[in-house]
Every structure is written in structure tokens, then in C-alpha cells.
Amino acid sequence: MLTKAAKPPIAVGCGAGFSGDRVDAPGPVVQTLIQRGGPCALIFETLAERTLASSHLARRADPERGFEPLLELALGPVLADCLAHGISVIGNFGAANPAGAARCIQRLAQQRGLAPPRIAVVEGDDLSAPDARDSLRDAIGDGFDAAGFVCANVYLGAFEIAAALKAGAQVVVTGRVADPALTLGPCIAHFGWEADDWNALAGGTMAGHLLECGAQVSGGYFADPGFKEVAGLENVGFPIAEVQADGSCVVGKADATGGLVDVRTVKEQLLYEIHDPGAYLTPDVVADLRHADVEPVGPNRVRLSGVVGHPRPQTLKVNAFFDGGWLGEAEISYAGAGAEARARLAMQVLQARMGPLLALRFDLIGVSSILGDDSNRRLAAAASGDARDVRLRVAARSSDGPLVDRLLREVTALWTGGPAGGGGVRTAKRLRLSMRSALIRRSAVRASFRMLEAA
């Protein structure tokens, strides 16, 4: 048996960096993994706080929903190749319904005439059951709204993923796990890292952090014409990390694709969403990046090494979701001479018609929107200009659905009852969940996995 240090690297490719990512991205990644051979895995990172909230709302409406809506489109075309070539598939595409996602993958295999895959479901992140309420109350404190509570999910780590892979799972479906855990799990399973191999765990975690946002490390969200050029962005290649036994890795991208992997893209992603480079907290390890080395080792290939690990935190992050009422938003456009003045007049009309019933958020897209604020102070303070292409947006949230409906009708009425030349009205209304984050005792969480029975 090979020692940990003697084991070959494992290549982990990314098939998605968020819910809604390009569904044709996994194909080139899988073909690249097949051509390179050796131990490999494919991850799908499709879950964020807003995504999980939307998934819970979808499951409330239909118990069979609540997992990644693009699962079939993203995984279906590559499932047969992954199973045939021993490419493990790990995804948090289970969202609020991991068991539902697992059944969906079973159906995908059946539809393609494949042998039933061995699918594992990681459980324990959902703390919505009544027996978890006391622990949630202790963690959240006064912010826990018992009447409006909907659900809660805790960030799990990588060891349940690793255990499922070592038990023979070909596909591992998770709900809320820490994003880097999707990559760290197959690394633990492959190298046999122990729970206190801190440096290796930290290195594997940061390899996962580089992959978790998909094309963001390979030229996506990076290009800035004239300053940071990226060729072939229309066919940007998704990343692949070759992780070594010590946790160091080389990051590249799928063959025959556009995009760019260089020291700049890697450093930008390495520091993305990192509050403290000396203490990046995850469920498995605390990673210290202060002495990490980032160096080019070839075209579109960059090595990351020198990440140091420290013992994992004693608590886990939990997100609790509560009934957030309704969000209504609507837009109308004004163009030509005096467009901005007419848009501002439309704002005044809406404010007068709605009175104090709703707090309205206004944006003048093309004048002040990204830098606006819910109080409208910045917009009110900005001197009226002569913008000739303006889109007025108004939004409001309330537990009173009919009142939100009334606002949307008022915007529609601006077609003929407002300033001259308004058009292109769009309205939307949706339920919302509010969220509170806290730290919860590890002893309150029971993480495990189970193999899905063959259909």
C-alpha cells in the first residue's frame, strides 16, 4: 500500500460555480480529466445563501423540488462518462432537498440506460426539526423569531463526503456544506488525510476555494478591456486543480478552451471572500495564507503552496431563515430630452399615491442605482441632470401581499397616468425569506451519509 506521500495527485475539476452557471461547462472539464487519466473528481458548487433560501421556498411549494433546477442539464450530458471513467461526482446541488436531487440522478441514469450509480446523500445540515430549536435559540439569541421560523442549515465539512467516497459512492449529493469541502472531501478520501493533518487539510481547502467559483479563477469576472485582457471569454474554460499529498496544488483549466489562469487570477480568487488571510475559518481547518506561495509553472498553470493549517473552530456556522414577507419591484423607462426629469416626476407620483403605506426604494438606472440606498438619501441629494436614457425602478417589501400588488398596479398605471413617454413596464412579486447567521455548538450537529437504495 502506498504511503500518503507516495500517492499520485488527484485532479479535481469544477463543473459549476453557482446556481445558474453555464450548463455546457462540465463537458470540456470531463474530457480533460479523461485524457489526463489518474484519480479524479468533478465538483458542482451551486449553493449560496440566496440560492438556499429560494430552494426552501421551492420545496415548500412542492416537496419534490428544492434542489438545483439545472441539475439535469448540467450533469446529464457528462454522467455516463464520469461513471465509465471513475470520475467521482460531488455536488451541493441537493440544496434544500438532497434526497430529491439523488432521486433525480437515479432517473438520469435510467433514462440513459446506465447501470444504477452508487449515490450517497450527506445529511445533518438541515436543523429545521423541532428537536434542534433549543440549540438554534441558544446560538441566535434574541434574533430567533419562533413564529416566523422556516428552516435552518449548518455548514458541514468534508469528512462525511470522504467517508461516502471510501464506502464506494460514485456520486455524493450534499446540501449545505462549506464550499471548499466539495474538493477537500475527495482529497481526504484519496490521500487518507487524518482529521489533524492541519497543513494538508488547509492546502486542500484552499484548492477547493480556488475552484468553488468556477470560471472566476480562469478569467471570468476578471476581464477588464485595456487593463486585464482575457482571450476567448465566450468559451472560458473551467478550472482543474491537481492536488498533491501535502495539500499543495497546481491550478489550470480545461483543454482547448478560452480564458486565462495566471498569478493574477489565482491571487484574486485566493483572497475572494477572505476576511482574515491569517485565519480562514472552515468546518475542517483554519487556513493561514500569510506565507502562501503563488507561482507560474507553465501556460495557464499556477502552483499554490505554503498554506498553513491550524485546528478547526469549536463551532459551526448556521443560517436560520424566517418568513420575510413579499418583495415587489417594478420598472419603467424614459428616454430622450428631459428623460431624467420625467423619471423623477414619476417617483414623486408613486410616493404621493402610496403615501406612508410602504417604504419605497427608488433607483434611477443610468443615473443612480448601484450606489443608491434604501432610504433614497443619495438619490435625493444628487442634483438632477440631463440623462436621456433612464429606467426607474421602485421596490418595496411587506408582509401585506395586496399592498405590494397595489404598488405594482400604480407603476403600470404610469403608462398613461404619469409623465410623458414612459414605457417598457415590468413588474414582479415574490416571497422572501430573511436570514440570521450564528455559530452553533458542534455537539448540536449530527452529520452522516447514507447510500440511496437502487430504484
N, C-alpha and C positions, 0 to 999 in steps of 0.2 A: 504494500500500500504506500502510495506517495505521501510524503510529509506535506504539511500545508505549504511550506516554502517552495517545494518542488512541483507543485501543481501548476498546470498551464493557466494562462489568463482566461478569464471569462469575458466574452463580448456581450454587452447589453445594449440593445438598440431601442430607440424611442419611437413609438407609433402614434403618439398624440401628446400634446402639451396642455390641452384644456378641452372642455366640452365645446364642441363646435369646430374643432380643428379639421384640417383637410383630410378627407377620408381616403385619398389616394396616396397619402404619405407613407403608410406602412409597407407598401409593395416594394419600393427600392431598398428599404432597410432590410426586409426579409431576404431579398435576393442577394444583398451584400453579405449578410450573415451566412447564407448557404454557401456562397463562393469561398468565404474565408474558412469555413469549417471550424471544428472545435466546439467547446462548450459555449452555449449562447442562450440568450433570453430576449424577449420582446416585451416592453412595458407600455402600458397605456395610462397616462396620467390625465384624467378627465374631470377632476373634482376640485372645486373651490367652495368657499363659504356660500356664495350666492348660488352656485350650482346645487349644493346640497339642500339649501332651502327650497329651491324650485323643485327638486326631486321629492322632497317630503310633501309638498303641495300636490304634485302629480300622483303620488301614492295614496294620498287622502281621497283624491277623486276616483282612483282606480287601483285597487290593491295589486294588480298585476304590473303596474307601471312603477316609476320611481327609480329606474336605473338609466344609464346613459342612453339617450334616444338614438344616437348614431352608432350604437354598438354593432348592429348587423352590417351596416355599410362599411365600417372601418375594419372589423375583424373578419367578416365573411370571406372577402377575396384572398386572405392570406392564411386562413385557418388550416386548410389542407396541407400547405407547405410547411407550416410550423409543426404540425403533428408528424408529418412524414420525415422531417429532418431533425427532430428532437429539440426544437426551439421552444423552450418554456414560455408561456404567456402569462403575464401578471398584470392585472389592471384594477384600479379602484373604480372601474365603470359600474360596480354594483351600487354605488351611491346610497340611496335610502332603501334599496331592495336588492342586496347581493344575491339572495336565493333566486329572485326573479331573473337577474342577469345570467346566473348559471343555467337556469332552465332555457333561456333564450339561446345560449351557446350550444346546449344539447340539441335544440331544434335546428340550429345552423348545421351542425354535423350531420344530422339525419337527412336534411334537405340535400346535402351534397354527397350522400351515400358513403359517409365516412364511418369508421368504427367508432363507437361511443368513446369520447375522450374522458380521461380521468380528471374530473373537475373538483377542486376544493373550494370551500367557502369559508373565509375568515370571519369569525363572529366575535362579538363583545364590544364593538364600538358604539352600538345603539344603547343608550341609557334612558330610554323613554319609559320603560316599565315602572309601575308604581314602587317596586322594591328598591329603585335607585333614587327616589325623590329625596330621601333624607340626606344622602351624600351630595346631591346636587344643591340642596338648600344650604348645606354647610359650605360648599365651595363658592356659591354665587352670593350668598348673604341676602341683604335687603332687596337686591335686584331680582330675586326669584318671584315671578308672578304665577302663583299656583293656578289661578283661574284661567290665565291665558296661555299656560304652558302647552306646547305642542309636542316637542321632541328634543332630544339631546344626543350628541355624538362626541365621543372622545377620540383623540388621535392615538391610534395604536402604532406599535413599532414593527420591526422586520422579522422577529423571531418566529412568529406564527406562520408567516409566508415561507420562511426557510423550512420549518417543520413539515409543512404541507408538501413542499417540493421533495424533501427527503423521503416522504411517505409515498412518493410516486405520482404526485399530481402533475399533469401536463398543462393545466390551466388553473390559475389561482385567482379567484374573484374576491375583492375586498370592498368594504365600504370606506369609512373614514380611517385612513392610515396617514402617517406623515408622508409627504410626497417622496422624500428620498428612500423611504422604506421599500418602495417598489423595486429599486435597483439593489439596495442593500440585502434584501431577502435572498435572491439567487446567489449573491456573493457569499453570504453566510453558508448557504447550503453547499456550494461548490468547494469552498476552501475549508469548511469546518471551523470557522472562527467561533471562539467562545464568547460568552457574554461580557467578559472583562478584557478582551483583546482591543483595548481602547483605541490605539493608533490605527489598527486595521479597520475597525468599525468607523472611525472618523473619516478615514480616506474613502471607504466605500460610500459613506453618507454623502460626501461632497461630490463623488462621481454621480450619485443619484441627483444631487442638487443641480449639477450641470445639465443633466438630461431632462429634468422634470418639466421644463417649459418648452420642450420640443425645439423648434427651429430658432428659438431665441439665442441659442449658443452657436448656431451655424449660419448667422447672417440675418435672420428675421428679427424685427424690432431693433435693428442696428443700423440699417442703411440710412444715409443722410447725404443726398447727392451734392457733390462738390466738397464734401468733408470726409465721409466714410462711404466709399463706393463698394457695392456688392453686385457681382455679376450673376445673372441667371436667377434673380429673385423670384421670378414666376414659377420656377421649378426648384425652389430651395430644398436642399437635402436635409433630412432629419438626422440627428446625431447618433453616434455609436461610441460607447466608452469601452475600452479594453482595460479591465481592472486586473491588477496584479495581486499576488498573495499578500503583499504588505499594505494593500489599500491604495497604492498609487495607481494612476490611470493615464491612458492616452485617449484623448477625445478626437474623433474625426467625424465624418458624415457618410451617408450612403453614396455608393459609387455612381458615376455618370449623372450627377445632379448638380444644380447650381448652388449658390450660397457661398459661405466663407467660414472657415474655422481658423482663427489665428489668436494670438495672445490677447488682442483687444476684446474679441467676442467672448473669450473664456473668462477674462477678468471681469467684464461687465456682468456676466451671468453668475460668476462666483460670488460677487458681492450683492447680487439682487436679493432684496428682502432680508438682508442680514442686518440685524440691529447692532450686534456686537461681534466683530470679527474674532474676538478672543473667546467668545462663548456662544456658539450657535447651538441652541438647545433643541434636542430631538428626544424622542422616547427611548432611543437606544444608546446615545452617547452625547457628550458635549464636545463639539468640534472647535478647535482653535486654529484659525487660519493665519495668524500673525506672521508665521515664518514659512508659509507655503511657497513653493517654487512653481512658477508657470513658465514653460519654455517651449519654443517650437522644436519639433523633431522631424518635420517633413511637410510637404504641401498639404494643407488642411489637416494637420496633425499637431496636437499640442499636449504636452505632458503636464499633469498636476501631481506634485509630490510634496512631502514635508508637512502634511496636515497632522496635527497632534490631537489625541483624544483624551478626554477626562471622564470620570464616572458619570453615568446618566443622572438626570434630575430625579428627585424623590416623588415628584408629582407629574401628572399628565395634563395636557391642555384639553378642555372640554368646551364645546359650543352648545349653548342651550337656545332653542328657538321658541318664540312666543308669537301669539296672534298679533300681527301688525296692521290689521285693517286693510283698507283699499288704497291703491295708488292710481290716480287718474292723471293723464297727461295728454296734451293736445298741441298741435302746431298749425300755424297759418303763415303764408308768405306774402311779402310786399316787395315790389320791385319798381325801379325807375326813379325819377325825380321825387324827392320827398318821402322815399320809402321808409327811412328810419323814423321820421316824424309821425307817419301814419301807423307804424308798428307801436310806437309809444302811446299814441292815442288809443289804439286797440287795448293796450294794457290798462289804461285808465277806465275804459268802458267795462272791461271784465271786473276790475276791482270794485267799481261802483255797483255793478249788477249783483255781485256776490256779497258785497258788504263785509261784515265781520264774521260771516258764517264759516269761512275757510281761510286758512293761511295759505296764500298763493306764492309759488316760486316762479319768477319770470326770468327768461333768458332771451336775449336778442342774438340769435346765432348769426355770426358775421360782424357783430359789434361787441357783445359781452356775453359769454356763456361759460367757457372753461374757467375763467377767473371770477365767475359770479358767486353768489352766496344765497342761502335760503331766505335771508332777511331782506334781500334786494337792495341793500345799502350801497353796494358798489355800483349797481346799475343806476340807481337814483342819483348818485354823486357824479357819475360820468356826464360830461357835457354832451348835449345832443349834437350828433354830427350829420353828415350828408351821405351816409351809406346808401347805396342804390340797390342792394340785394340783401334783404334781411328776412329771416324767418323767426317769428315769435313763437316761443314755447312757454307754456304755462303748465305747472304741475301742482298737485295737492294730494295729501294723504289724510284719510279719515276713516273711522270705524263706521261711518254713515254712508253706505253704498249709494242710496238715492241722491244724497247731496253731491257726491262725486259725479253722478250721472248728470246732475243739473249743470255743473261746471262744463262738462263736455258739450252739452247742448248749447251753452252760451257761446262757446268757441265756434261751433258750427253755424250759429246764427250770425256771426260776423261776416259771412258770405255777403249778405245783403243789408245787415243791420249795423255794420261797422264802418270803418274808414274805407275810402275808395281803393279798389284794386286788390283786395285780399283774395287769396285763392290757395289751392293745394292743402285743404284742411285734412288732418289726420288725427284721430282720437284713439285712445287705448285705456283700458281699465283692467287692473289685475289685483289679486290678493297678494298680500305681503306677509312675510314673517320678519319679526325683529330678532336680534341675536345678542346674547350676552356671552362673553368668554371668561373663563376662570380656570384655576388649577385645582385638580381633584386628586385625592389620595390614590396611589396605585392599588392599594388594597380594596378599593371600591370597584375595580375593573377586573372582569374575568374574560380574558382573551383566549380564544381557541380556534380550531378549524375542524371542519367535518367534510368528508367526501360525499359528494352528491351521488345518490343512487342512480344507477343507469336507468334511463327511461324505458 
